């Protein structure tokens, strides 16, 4: 019974505390706003920064999706190296070529697609129309299965293109636009173009893919790698894209290391002289970068929230002094110290939480403006919003403790006499 | 006054000493009396007589330095701050000279306040507060804020607030001090009515005229009780007021 009474009392006091806090907040709107301005600015800053970072994340992830998620890119080059020495070491590695490709094709049991990727930058021409700086990719029929897009018209390369070293080419969307302006895609098929001076027949046009990390993924032309080796130099080192089921990716990695060490005759005591690159590495490097950005955002946020919290503490102390008589009356009517403490804590948390909510609103607005004005898709997820408001409330609570404690410690007799 | 069981207030050799600037001030210096259920007692004295200190002790806002104070059977000495707060809430209805209403709350909100600290559910709180306001004749002023009420109305709200929790005693500190004489008279009539209904009233004042209206008056001077008897005795015959 006693416990029930205590719960009832606690409930009544809390709801009363909230009501008083709301009344005071609304009763002195300007002052409440100024009180919580620090919090507003702090939360707004953090929400905006987080929105930008999350926007970056999204666009980065959609761009990185152009690399197959379940694909290992076998190369003599590593995507990420540290320093100049590493670069020299990579440069001196043996080139990657047909032998490695054939070994992988024959021996990699977990591979579901294996595609060589010879690359060179060159021009494509048709009559007097020209597409400059096109990425020419020499590959095979399995290229698309490694996550390299899809065909919009016609067909992709088939095995016979490779086996017979046919002069077949699949154009990237931008290249097709350049060489065949105003054409229906179907009309482009079977036409002849010059690739680095050699005549090739268009068998298909790729679906548009957009940008990846500043690289135009539509300014390319895909040819059989046999033709690539013949016409654009067999001495170039090529990359080999190898895909597996998502679950098997790391087993595939082990398998490839074994195959490549054998075929490249790497002595047991030596390091690998090749790299297995994957999409994940991009993500990891990217996350390191944004991680430090997040750190800055959190740091800025913390500092402004502390400043904001001090602002709240200051006003709450003033408020306690102003309301000394009220505190005395409440104590005379039976409010315990804890009741007074609770009331002021509710008030400081509420004022801070409202500030947090306003800051979040402004931050989200800023994010919208950024999303409209820049290519960044600035977005914020719900947890950031909840965190912004919740954290503000905690700041209000923490910085409200001292004023609330002072209020609770007031002597009722003195407080009632206070002018 | 034979049995103490009927005595709501029993004060025995009560002392309250302060130290001010190294000097001990004996605000109460051995005060003893008791007040029975249903009595209306005036406590009168000049400023500095100790009457405010006595009121604070009787109201459980302050604790005695020595001596005993029993309120409705329980010894106040040794109670924790929380227990004192609960005791005030349950046993005492304060009426102050300056009304001490919360300015932002309506009359109803002010009257409901003691019930909040008792954990009375909102609906019941409201009903009881409305009844208390009705009993002081303010049914049509319930939703007004203090600054929309006259002085007399404010004091009525304060009295309703004091009554709402059905306390053992009403403790009034100069309840007419901030009112003009006509309004003060109204408030005194209200106290008389409450007294007739059986409420126990302790009224602290420095005005002999007001104390004379109390059936019993205790006069304090320098922390001592100097007289205790019918209120009329306090007033010289020449200015004797006729009780209503």
Interface residues (C-beta under 8 A of the other chain):
Chain A: X5 X6 X8 X9 X10 X11 X12 X13 X15 X16 X20 X23 X24 X27 X325 X326 X328 X329 X330 X331 X332 X333 X334 X335 X336 X337 X338 X339 X412 X413 X416
Chain B: X56 X59 X61 X62 X81 X82 X85 X86 X88 X89 X90 X94 X96 X100 X101 X102 X104 X105 X113 X114 X115 X116 X117 X118 X119 X120 X121 X122 X125 X161 X165
